[in-house]
Amino acid sequence: MIKIFTDGSSRGNPGPGGYGVVMLYKGNRKELSQGYKITTNNRMELTAVIKALEAIKKNSIKVTIYSDSKYVVESVEKGWIWNWEKKKFKKKQNIDLWKQFIPLYKKYNIKFVWVKGHAGIKENERCDELANLAQSTNLINDAGYKA
């Protein structure tokens, strides 16, 4: 099983943003992060999950994702995204990211766990640090962001 910790943030909403990921698998650790010129907090939270899932090299593996984003965790765990998908995401935000997420979700056996942010959870704190550092250097465009 792969344990994935994710976090995303933005300074201002919208504003510069970034995500951070820590992946743990069989004693190995991988960290991912990226900053964006203008984006939103929710986009960064969801982008962190997508980037982590894209980095997995093994199909059909069990994955536990720890996130402090109720937006992401509840959207999946409460099944909201499946209703949104049926309705073609009418009046929903971040459609581009949800459409990227769904095939990745179906590829793995994923469980989401909501964790309280800034509560001293080591890997979640590291993700927050990565996301904040990413907001300051090598910023790229968030192609899907629409004001």
TANOR-V433158 format. One record per run of one state. SS is the DSSP state (H for helix, E for strand, L for the rest). FROM is the first residue (numbers start at 0). TO is the last residue. If there is no record, write none. Layout:
# TANOR-V433158
<<SS FROM TO> <SS FROM TO>>
This chain:
# TANOR-V433158
<<L 0 0> <E 1 9> <L 10 13> <E 14 24> <L 25 26> <E 27 38> <L 39 39> <H 40 53> <L 54 60> <E 61 66> <L 67 68> <H 69 76> <L 77 78> <H 79 85> <L 86 93> <H 94 106> <L 107 107> <E 108 113> <L 114 120> <H 121 133> <L 134 138> <E 139 139> <L 140 146>>
